[in-house]
Amino acid sequence: MSELEQWRASARAWMAQDPESETRSETETLLQTADADALKELFSGRLTFGTAGMRGTIGPGPNQMNALMVRWVTTGLAQYIQGWNAGSSQEQSVVIGFDGRRGSRLFADHAADVLAAAGFVVYVHEQVVPTPVLAHAVPELGAAGGIMVTASHNPPKDNGYKVYWSNGAQIIPPHDSGISDTIDATTLDAVGAAADGSLADRMAAHRADGRVRTVPAAVYARYVERVLALRVHKTEAASHPVRAVYTAMHGVGAATLEDVVATAGHHELVSVPEQRHPDPAFPTVSFPNPEEPGALDLSMALATKVDADIIVAHDPDADRLAVAVPDGAGGWRQLTGNQVGVLLAEDLLTAQERAAGADRSGLGERLVATTIVSSSMLSNIAKAHGVQYAETLTGFKWIANAAIDHDGPFVVGYEEALGYSIGPVVRDKDGVSAALVMMDLVAWCKARESTLWEYLGDLYRRYGLYVSAQQSFVMPGSEGAARIREIMANLRADAPEQIGGVAVRRIRDIQTGTWRDLGSGETGRIDLPASNVLAFDLVDGSRVLARPSGTEPKVKFYFEVREQMGADDSMATAELRGMARLEQLKVDFVARATGG
């Protein structure tokens, strides 16, 4: 059999089990055109679990997101949970949420159908919800797991399927590989056998027999209540109203954020009207990610018009938060994820200590956490406050599990990619609670006739000014994946001894779990799970890291320098020095790594 006939046979087998006419028709078109490259790309493998689930382009075949792929993965998930909990007398349940992307509600229903047929009780959100609301609901309902159908901030053509364990955190080993292995052991015939009749009829039957239930309204009310309990500046927020402009980025965050801030007493939240409601086409942004240039243009224009104190922006599933502040010259400056993260940490730690007074024994062994690619400034803040500090792999699932494993209060965790988690309310990123706490912090600054930007300057004078940047290179398809592997292999085989004219002091390879000091020749072990990350620590305290993305076809490089601010230094002067040093690192390392 020729290679083309192999892919055609795989496509026909897939089409025979596909429950949706739209993707069956697309597969039929591919078979008629006999496009060998396209057939191979779509039917030679399947979407794999990366950061706690899978994401991909919507379309036919196991290498894309579609109803049959959702049914296949959910069949494996159901079998894995049942095997893991074998012997338990407790009824097993799973909670499902979905966002406003194309196919999200359909995929959620297919997942619920599979789970109900497998004997689970399935709690389904009836309307679109932010990812943190789903994550909170999993432990709140005592569920064995959760599914969020979302592609977060990916392009409009994508969708995804994120899996949560019973603790409310995204899955980590052994569950991620265990679920993947179970999916591999599941045949398409077994998946398709459960799909007789219409989906609507099956879902109606599941609801009638109590297998599919609506998530109780009390669960959402409890989420709002617990988020409000995180506040540390209620008095200032009441006496110094904050006017905030908000964008949901055509996602699902508006209703929840508006509920939370209105209950908190913030009555001057102004939503960008063009972006408030879910729209899978994302018509006003080229890329629905608040980190992307131009994504906040409408927010900034509206904020200028209404004389706002702050801009808060969510990505489409509202687990990430972007913040912008007035720049003092009539415009707006977007803060980095690192800047927001350290502001949250310093504010929460200080407020807790202020409330405790002289006797801080009741505060316990507090923990703050971040990832290896985020700013090292948080470690200095932790040291100054005498609290525990954890540095994890990239991916919020690692921060969440560090918080769960910690025997003491968890204060805050953050990653530079605009993800923050405050306290124990949500064991994942939560852009809603972070937005509320940031608005309260602005009120606290206003009460002191100061600004958020000036408060950040105070932190830089105390801990040093950290300047960081990320540069990503998109490399799609199988050729792109091979190129990314080549880049990482070359960096390991021919590691730089200097970057940007500064000597490399130490190289950390998280994949092998080892570090090596280039000066002394000493080596040691790294206490982190294996991951494809390389870190280069320079003699002047700068850092450069390289890693492939876990959710997108990208290789990512991270850069950071630290500038000590002198007594007469302005933030602008110190930042310019840091940016110049940062640019030297970027130009040199990118050229070396990519050959360009």
C-alpha positions as CSV (number, residue, x, y, z in Angstrom):
1,M,0.0,0.0,0.0
2,S,1.4,3.4,-1.0
3,E,1.8,6.2,1.6
4,L,-1.1,8.1,0.0
5,E,-3.3,5.0,0.3
6,Q,-2.3,4.6,4.0
7,W,-3.4,8.1,4.8
8,R,-6.6,7.7,2.7
9,A,-7.4,4.5,4.7
10,S,-6.9,6.3,8.0
11,A,-9.1,9.2,6.8
12,R,-11.9,6.8,5.8
13,A,-11.8,5.0,9.1
14,W,-11.9,8.4,10.9
15,M,-14.8,9.6,8.8
16,A,-16.8,6.4,9.5
17,Q,-16.8,7.2,13.2
18,D,-17.1,11.1,13.0
19,P,-20.4,12.1,14.6
20,E,-20.5,15.6,13.0
21,S,-21.5,16.1,9.4
22,E,-19.3,19.3,8.9
23,T,-16.0,17.5,9.6
24,R,-17.2,14.4,7.7
25,S,-17.7,16.6,4.7
26,E,-14.3,18.2,5.1
27,T,-12.7,14.7,5.2
28,E,-14.6,13.6,2.1
29,T,-13.2,16.7,0.3
30,L,-9.7,15.7,1.3
31,L,-10.2,12.2,0.0
32,Q,-11.5,13.5,-3.3
33,T,-8.5,15.8,-3.8
34,A,-6.0,13.1,-2.7
35,D,-3.8,15.7,-1.1
36,A,-1.1,13.4,0.3
37,D,0.6,16.2,2.4
38,A,-2.7,17.3,3.9
39,L,-3.8,13.8,4.7
40,K,-0.5,13.0,6.3
41,E,-0.6,16.1,8.4
42,L,-4.0,15.4,9.7
43,F,-4.1,11.6,10.0
44,S,-0.5,10.5,10.8
45,G,-0.8,11.1,14.5
46,R,-3.0,12.8,17.1
47,L,-3.0,15.9,19.2
48,T,-0.9,15.2,22.3
49,F,-1.3,16.4,25.9
50,G,1.0,19.3,26.6
51,T,0.1,21.8,29.3
52,A,-2.6,19.8,31.0
53,G,-4.6,19.0,27.8
54,M,-4.6,19.6,24.1
55,R,-5.1,22.5,21.7
56,G,-5.3,22.6,18.0
57,T,-6.9,24.0,14.9
58,I,-10.6,23.1,14.5
59,G,-11.1,20.6,11.7
60,P,-11.2,16.9,10.8
61,G,-8.7,14.2,11.9
62,P,-6.9,13.2,15.1
63,N,-4.3,16.0,14.6
64,Q,-7.1,18.7,14.9
65,M,-9.8,19.6,17.3
66,N,-13.2,18.1,16.5
67,A,-16.1,16.2,18.1
68,L,-14.6,12.7,17.5
69,M,-11.2,13.8,19.0
70,V,-13.1,15.1,22.0
71,R,-15.0,11.8,22.4
72,W,-11.8,9.8,22.0
73,V,-9.9,11.8,24.6
74,T,-12.9,11.8,27.0
75,T,-13.2,8.0,26.7
76,G,-9.6,7.7,27.7
77,L,-10.0,10.2,30.5
78,A,-13.1,8.4,31.8
79,Q,-11.3,5.0,31.8
80,Y,-8.2,6.5,33.5
81,I,-10.2,8.2,36.3
82,Q,-12.2,5.0,36.9
83,G,-9.0,3.0,37.1
84,W,-7.3,5.4,39.4
85,N,-10.3,5.5,41.7
86,A,-11.0,1.8,41.5
87,G,-12.4,0.5,44.8
88,S,-13.8,3.8,45.8
89,S,-17.5,3.6,46.9
90,Q,-18.0,7.3,46.2
91,E,-19.9,8.3,43.1
92,Q,-17.6,9.7,40.5
93,S,-18.3,13.1,39.0
94,V,-16.7,15.5,36.5
95,V,-17.4,19.2,36.0
96,I,-17.4,20.7,32.5
97,G,-17.2,24.4,31.4
98,F,-16.8,26.0,28.0
99,D,-15.9,29.4,26.6
100,G,-17.3,31.3,23.6
101,R,-15.1,29.9,20.8
102,R,-16.5,28.0,17.8
103,G,-17.4,24.5,18.8
104,S,-16.9,24.9,22.5
105,R,-20.5,24.1,23.5
106,L,-20.7,21.2,21.1
107,F,-17.4,19.8,22.4
108,A,-18.6,20.2,26.0
109,D,-21.8,18.3,25.2
110,H,-19.9,15.4,23.5
111,A,-17.6,15.2,26.5
112,A,-20.6,15.1,28.9
113,D,-22.3,12.4,26.7
114,V,-19.2,10.1,26.9
115,L,-18.8,10.6,30.6
116,A,-22.5,10.0,31.4
117,A,-22.5,6.9,29.3
118,A,-19.5,5.7,31.2
119,G,-21.4,6.0,34.5
120,F,-20.2,9.4,35.8
121,V,-22.4,12.2,37.1
122,V,-21.5,15.2,35.0
123,Y,-22.0,18.8,36.2
124,V,-22.2,21.1,33.2
125,H,-22.2,24.9,33.2
126,E,-25.2,26.0,31.1
127,Q,-23.5,29.2,29.9
128,V,-20.0,30.2,29.0
129,V,-17.8,30.6,32.0
130,P,-14.2,31.8,32.8
131,T,-11.7,29.1,33.2
132,P,-11.1,30.0,36.9
133,V,-14.8,29.5,37.7
134,L,-14.6,26.0,36.3
135,A,-11.4,25.3,38.2
136,H,-13.0,26.5,41.4
137,A,-16.0,24.3,40.9
138,V,-14.1,21.0,40.7
139,P,-13.1,20.7,44.4
140,E,-16.1,22.7,45.5
141,L,-18.3,19.9,44.1
142,G,-16.0,17.1,45.2
143,A,-15.5,16.0,41.6
144,A,-12.9,13.6,40.4
145,G,-11.9,15.9,37.6
146,G,-12.9,18.8,35.4
147,I,-12.8,19.7,31.7
148,M,-12.6,23.2,30.3
149,V,-13.2,23.6,26.6
150,T,-11.1,26.6,25.7
151,A,-8.1,27.6,23.6
152,S,-7.4,30.5,26.0
153,H,-5.6,33.2,23.9
154,N,-4.8,31.1,20.8
155,P,-5.9,32.3,17.4
156,P,-9.6,32.2,16.4
157,K,-9.2,29.0,14.4
158,D,-8.2,27.0,17.4
159,N,-9.9,25.3,20.3
160,G,-8.8,23.2,23.2
161,Y,-9.5,20.8,26.0
162,K,-8.0,21.4,29.4
163,V,-8.1,18.8,32.1
164,Y,-8.2,19.3,35.9
165,W,-7.7,16.8,38.6
166,S,-9.8,16.5,41.8
167,N,-7.6,19.0,43.6
168,G,-8.7,21.7,41.1
169,A,-5.3,22.0,39.5
170,Q,-4.4,21.1,36.0
171,I,-3.1,17.6,35.6
172,I,0.6,16.8,36.2
173,P,2.5,13.5,36.1
174,P,1.5,10.7,36.4
175,H,-2.0,11.7,35.3
176,D,-1.1,13.5,32.0
177,S,0.9,10.6,30.6
178,G,-1.5,8.1,32.1
179,I,-4.4,9.7,30.3
180,S,-2.5,9.9,27.1
181,D,-1.5,6.2,27.4
182,T,-5.1,5.2,28.0
183,I,-6.2,7.2,25.0
184,D,-3.6,5.3,22.9
185,A,-5.0,2.0,24.1
186,T,-8.6,3.0,23.1
187,T,-9.8,2.1,19.6
188,L,-11.8,4.3,17.4
189,D,-14.5,1.6,17.2
190,A,-14.9,1.7,21.0
191,V,-15.3,5.5,20.8
192,G,-17.8,5.5,18.0
193,A,-19.9,2.7,19.5
194,A,-21.3,5.1,22.1
195,A,-22.5,7.6,19.5
196,D,-25.6,6.0,18.2
197,G,-28.6,8.3,17.8
198,S,-28.5,12.1,18.0
199,L,-26.4,14.0,20.6
200,A,-29.5,16.0,21.6
201,D,-31.5,12.9,22.3
202,R,-28.7,11.3,24.3
203,M,-28.2,14.4,26.4
204,A,-31.9,14.7,27.1
205,A,-31.9,11.1,28.3
206,H,-28.8,11.7,30.5
207,R,-30.6,14.7,32.1
208,A,-33.7,12.7,32.7
209,D,-31.8,9.9,34.5
210,G,-29.8,12.5,36.5
211,R,-26.4,11.7,34.9
212,V,-26.1,15.2,33.5
213,R,-26.8,18.0,35.9
214,T,-26.5,21.8,35.9
215,V,-23.7,23.2,38.1
216,P,-25.6,24.6,41.2
217,A,-25.8,28.4,41.4
218,A,-24.5,28.2,44.9
219,V,-21.1,27.1,43.5
220,Y,-20.7,30.3,41.6
221,A,-21.9,32.4,44.6
222,R,-19.3,30.7,46.7
223,Y,-16.6,31.6,44.1
224,V,-17.6,35.3,44.3
225,E,-17.7,35.2,48.1
226,R,-14.2,33.7,48.3
227,V,-12.7,36.1,45.8
228,L,-14.1,39.0,47.8
229,A,-12.5,37.6,51.0
230,L,-9.1,38.0,49.4
231,R,-9.3,41.8,49.6
232,V,-6.8,43.8,51.8
233,H,-7.8,47.4,51.0
234,K,-11.6,47.5,51.5
235,T,-11.5,50.8,53.4
236,E,-9.4,52.7,50.8
237,A,-11.5,51.2,48.0
238,A,-14.6,52.7,49.6
239,S,-13.1,56.1,50.3
240,H,-11.2,56.5,47.0
241,P,-13.2,55.2,44.1
242,V,-11.3,53.8,41.2
243,R,-12.4,54.2,37.6
244,A,-11.3,51.2,35.6
245,V,-11.6,50.5,31.9
246,Y,-12.1,46.8,31.2
247,T,-11.9,44.6,28.1
248,A,-13.1,41.0,27.9
249,M,-11.2,40.7,24.6
250,H,-14.4,39.1,23.0
251,G,-14.2,36.5,25.7
252,V,-16.2,35.3,28.7
253,G,-14.9,37.3,31.6
254,A,-17.2,40.4,31.6
255,A,-20.2,39.1,33.5
256,T,-18.1,37.5,36.3
257,L,-15.8,40.5,36.8
258,E,-18.7,42.9,36.8
259,D,-20.4,40.7,39.5
260,V,-17.3,40.7,41.6
261,V,-16.3,44.4,41.4
262,A,-19.9,45.6,41.8
263,T,-20.3,43.5,45.0
264,A,-16.9,44.9,46.2
265,G,-18.2,48.5,45.7
266,H,-16.3,49.4,42.6
267,H,-19.0,51.1,40.6
268,E,-16.9,52.8,38.0
269,L,-15.9,49.8,35.8
270,V,-16.3,50.8,32.1
271,S,-16.3,47.9,29.6
272,V,-15.1,48.4,26.1
273,P,-18.4,47.8,24.3
274,E,-17.0,46.4,21.1
275,Q,-15.2,43.6,23.0
276,R,-17.5,42.9,26.0
277,H,-19.5,39.9,24.5
278,P,-18.1,36.6,23.4
279,D,-17.4,36.5,19.7
280,P,-15.4,33.5,18.2
281,A,-14.3,35.7,15.2
282,F,-12.5,38.2,17.5
283,P,-13.3,40.9,15.0
284,T,-11.4,43.8,16.6
285,V,-8.1,42.1,17.4
286,S,-5.7,40.3,15.0
287,F,-4.7,38.0,17.9
288,P,-6.9,37.7,21.1
289,N,-4.0,38.0,23.5
290,P,-3.6,41.1,25.7
291,E,0.2,40.7,25.4
292,E,0.1,41.3,21.6
293,P,0.8,44.8,20.2
294,G,-2.4,46.7,19.5
295,A,-4.7,44.4,21.5
296,L,-5.4,47.1,24.1
297,D,-5.8,50.0,21.6
298,L,-9.6,50.3,22.1
299,S,-9.1,50.1,25.9
300,M,-6.5,52.8,25.9
301,A,-8.7,55.1,23.7
302,L,-11.7,54.6,26.0
303,A,-9.5,55.0,29.2
304,T,-8.2,58.4,27.9
305,K,-11.8,59.5,27.1
306,V,-13.2,58.6,30.6
307,D,-10.0,59.6,32.5
308,A,-9.5,56.1,34.0
309,D,-7.1,55.2,36.8
310,I,-6.3,51.8,35.4
311,I,-7.0,49.4,32.5
312,V,-7.7,45.8,33.3
313,A,-7.9,43.3,30.4
314,H,-8.6,39.6,30.3
315,D,-7.7,37.0,27.7
316,P,-10.8,35.3,26.2
317,D,-11.2,32.7,29.0
318,A,-10.4,35.3,31.7
319,D,-7.6,33.3,33.4
320,R,-4.9,35.9,32.5
321,L,-4.9,39.6,33.3
322,A,-3.2,42.5,31.6
323,V,-2.8,45.9,33.4
324,A,-2.1,49.3,32.0
325,V,-1.5,52.6,33.9
326,P,-1.3,56.3,32.9
327,D,2.2,57.2,31.6
328,G,2.0,60.8,32.8
329,A,2.1,62.2,29.3
330,G,-1.5,61.6,28.3
331,G,-1.0,58.0,27.2
332,W,-0.9,54.5,28.7
333,R,1.8,52.1,29.7
334,Q,1.1,48.4,29.9
335,L,2.8,46.6,32.8
336,T,4.6,43.3,32.3
337,G,3.4,40.1,33.9
338,N,6.5,40.3,36.1
339,Q,5.6,43.8,37.3
340,V,2.1,42.9,38.1
341,G,3.2,39.8,39.9
342,V,5.7,41.6,42.2
343,L,3.2,44.3,42.9
344,L,0.7,41.8,44.0
345,A,3.2,39.9,46.1
346,E,4.6,43.0,47.9
347,D,1.1,44.4,48.5
348,L,-0.4,41.2,49.9
349,L,2.6,40.4,52.1
350,T,2.9,43.9,53.5
351,A,-0.9,44.1,54.1
352,Q,-0.9,40.8,56.0
353,E,2.0,42.0,58.2
354,R,0.3,45.4,58.8
355,A,-2.8,43.6,59.9
356,A,-0.9,41.2,62.2
357,G,1.0,44.0,63.9
358,A,4.0,43.2,66.1
359,D,3.1,39.6,66.6
360,R,3.3,37.8,63.2
361,S,3.3,34.3,64.6
362,G,-0.2,33.8,63.4
363,L,0.7,34.4,59.8
364,G,2.3,30.9,59.5
365,E,4.9,29.8,56.9
366,R,3.7,31.8,54.0
367,L,4.6,30.9,50.4
368,V,5.0,32.9,47.2
369,A,5.8,31.1,44.0
370,T,6.8,31.8,40.4
371,T,8.3,29.9,37.4
372,I,11.9,29.6,36.2
373,V,11.3,31.9,33.3
374,S,9.7,34.7,35.4
375,S,11.6,37.5,37.2
376,S,14.0,36.6,40.0
377,M,12.8,39.8,41.8
378,L,10.2,37.7,43.6
379,S,12.9,35.7,45.4
380,N,14.3,39.0,46.8
381,I,10.9,40.1,48.0
382,A,10.3,36.7,49.7
383,K,13.7,37.0,51.4
384,A,13.0,40.5,52.7
385,H,9.6,39.4,54.1
386,G,11.0,36.1,55.5
387,V,8.6,33.9,53.6
388,Q,9.0,30.7,51.7
389,Y,9.8,31.0,48.0
390,A,9.2,28.3,45.3
391,E,10.4,28.3,41.7
392,T,8.7,25.9,39.4
393,L,8.7,24.7,35.9
394,T,6.8,26.8,33.3
395,G,3.1,26.2,33.4
396,F,0.7,27.2,36.1
397,K,-0.1,23.6,37.0
398,W,3.3,23.5,38.7
399,I,2.7,26.7,40.7
400,A,-0.8,25.3,41.7
401,N,0.6,22.0,42.9
402,A,3.4,23.8,44.8
403,A,0.7,25.7,46.6
404,I,-1.3,22.6,47.3
405,D,1.7,20.7,48.7
406,H,2.8,23.6,50.9
407,D,2.1,23.2,54.6
408,G,1.1,26.7,55.3
409,P,-0.7,29.8,53.8
410,F,-0.2,30.3,50.1
411,V,-0.1,34.1,49.4
412,V,0.4,34.5,45.6
413,G,1.8,32.8,42.6
414,Y,2.5,34.2,39.2
415,E,4.0,33.6,35.8
416,E,5.4,36.3,33.5
417,A,2.8,35.4,30.8
418,L,0.1,37.4,32.7
419,G,-1.0,34.5,35.0
420,Y,-1.7,35.1,38.8
421,S,-3.3,33.1,41.6
422,I,-4.1,34.7,44.9
423,G,-4.7,32.5,48.0
424,P,-6.4,29.1,47.9
425,V,-9.6,30.1,46.0
426,V,-8.5,28.8,42.5
427,R,-5.7,26.4,42.0
428,D,-5.0,27.9,38.6
429,K,-4.6,31.3,37.0
430,D,-7.4,33.7,37.9
431,G,-7.7,36.9,36.1
432,V,-10.9,37.9,38.0
433,S,-9.5,37.9,41.5
434,A,-6.2,39.5,40.3
435,A,-8.2,42.3,38.6
436,L,-10.1,43.0,41.9
437,V,-7.0,43.1,44.0
438,M,-5.2,45.4,41.6
439,M,-8.1,47.8,41.5
440,D,-8.0,47.8,45.3
441,L,-4.3,48.5,45.2
442,V,-4.9,51.5,43.0
443,A,-7.3,52.8,45.6
444,W,-4.7,52.3,48.3
445,C,-2.2,54.3,46.3
446,K,-4.8,57.1,45.7
447,A,-5.4,57.3,49.4
448,R,-1.7,58.1,49.7
449,E,-1.8,60.6,46.9
450,S,0.4,58.3,44.8
451,T,0.0,56.0,41.8
452,L,0.6,52.4,41.0
453,W,3.6,53.4,38.8
454,E,5.1,55.3,41.7
455,Y,4.6,52.3,44.0
456,L,6.4,50.1,41.5
457,G,9.3,52.6,41.6
458,D,9.5,52.3,45.4
459,L,9.9,48.6,44.9
460,Y,12.6,49.0,42.4
461,R,14.6,51.3,44.7
462,R,14.3,48.7,47.4
463,Y,15.0,45.5,45.5
464,G,16.6,46.6,42.2
465,L,15.0,47.4,38.8
466,Y,14.5,44.2,36.8
467,V,14.0,44.5,33.1
468,S,12.8,41.4,31.2
469,A,11.7,40.4,27.7
470,Q,10.5,37.4,25.8
471,Q,11.0,36.6,22.1
472,S,9.1,33.8,20.4
473,F,9.5,32.3,17.0
474,V,6.5,30.5,15.5
475,M,7.4,27.3,13.7
476,P,4.2,25.4,12.7
477,G,3.8,21.9,11.4
478,S,6.0,18.9,11.5
479,E,8.9,20.8,9.9
480,G,8.6,23.5,12.5
481,A,8.6,21.0,15.3
482,A,11.8,19.5,13.9
483,R,13.4,22.9,13.7
484,I,12.6,23.6,17.3
485,R,14.2,20.3,18.4
486,E,17.2,21.2,16.3
487,I,17.6,24.6,18.0
488,M,17.4,23.1,21.5
489,A,19.9,20.3,20.6
490,N,22.4,22.8,19.1
491,L,22.2,24.9,22.3
492,R,23.0,21.8,24.3
493,A,25.8,20.6,22.0
494,D,27.5,24.0,21.6
495,A,26.5,26.0,24.6
496,P,27.6,29.7,24.6
497,E,30.3,30.7,27.0
498,Q,29.3,34.4,26.8
499,I,26.2,36.2,25.7
500,G,26.1,39.9,24.8
501,G,29.7,40.3,25.8
502,V,29.0,38.9,29.3
503,A,30.5,35.6,30.5
504,V,28.1,32.7,31.3
505,R,28.6,31.6,34.9
506,R,26.3,28.6,35.1
507,I,24.3,26.5,32.7
508,R,21.2,24.7,34.0
509,D,19.6,22.0,31.9
510,I,16.2,21.1,33.3
511,Q,15.8,18.2,30.9
512,T,18.8,16.3,32.4
513,G,18.3,17.8,35.8
514,T,21.8,19.1,36.1
515,W,23.7,22.4,36.4
516,R,27.3,23.1,35.5
517,D,29.5,26.1,36.7
518,L,31.7,27.2,33.8
519,G,34.3,28.8,36.1
520,S,34.9,26.1,38.7
521,G,33.7,23.1,36.7
522,E,31.4,22.1,39.6
523,T,28.2,20.3,38.8
524,G,25.0,19.5,40.7
525,R,21.4,18.3,40.5
526,I,18.3,20.4,40.0
527,D,15.2,19.5,42.0
528,L,12.6,19.9,39.3
529,P,10.8,17.5,37.0
530,A,12.5,17.0,33.7
531,S,11.5,19.6,31.1
532,N,13.0,20.9,27.9
533,V,14.5,24.1,29.3
534,L,18.0,25.6,29.2
535,A,19.0,28.4,31.5
536,F,22.2,30.5,31.2
537,D,23.1,32.5,34.3
538,L,25.6,35.3,33.6
539,V,28.2,36.7,35.9
540,D,26.5,40.1,36.1
541,G,23.3,38.5,37.4
542,S,21.5,38.5,34.0
543,R,19.7,35.4,32.8
544,V,18.8,33.9,29.4
545,L,16.4,30.9,29.0
546,A,15.2,28.8,26.1
547,R,12.3,26.4,25.8
548,P,9.7,25.2,23.4
549,S,6.1,26.2,24.2
550,G,3.9,23.5,25.7
551,T,0.7,24.7,23.9
552,E,1.8,26.4,20.7
553,P,4.3,25.7,17.8
554,K,6.9,28.1,19.2
555,V,10.3,28.3,20.6
556,K,10.6,30.9,23.3
557,F,13.6,32.8,24.7
558,Y,13.5,34.8,27.9
559,F,15.9,37.6,29.0
560,E,16.4,39.4,32.3
561,V,18.8,42.0,33.7
562,R,18.9,43.7,37.1
563,E,19.9,47.4,37.5
564,Q,20.7,48.8,40.9
565,M,19.1,52.2,41.2
566,G,21.2,55.0,42.7
567,A,19.9,57.7,45.0
568,D,19.6,60.2,42.1
569,D,18.4,57.7,39.5
570,S,15.0,58.1,38.0
571,M,13.1,55.0,36.9
572,A,13.4,56.1,33.3
573,T,17.2,56.4,33.5
574,A,17.7,53.1,35.2
575,E,15.2,51.4,32.8
576,L,17.1,52.7,29.7
577,R,20.3,51.3,31.0
578,G,18.7,48.0,31.6
579,M,17.0,47.9,28.2
580,A,20.3,48.6,26.5
581,R,21.9,45.7,28.3
582,L,18.8,43.5,27.5
583,E,19.0,44.3,23.8
584,Q,22.6,43.2,23.7
585,L,21.6,39.8,25.2
586,K,18.7,39.4,22.8
587,V,20.6,40.2,19.6
588,D,23.5,38.0,20.4
589,F,21.5,35.0,21.7
590,V,18.8,35.0,19.0
591,A,21.5,35.1,16.3
592,R,23.3,32.2,17.9
593,A,20.2,30.1,18.6
594,T,18.4,30.5,15.3
595,G,21.3,31.2,12.9
596,G,19.6,34.4,11.9
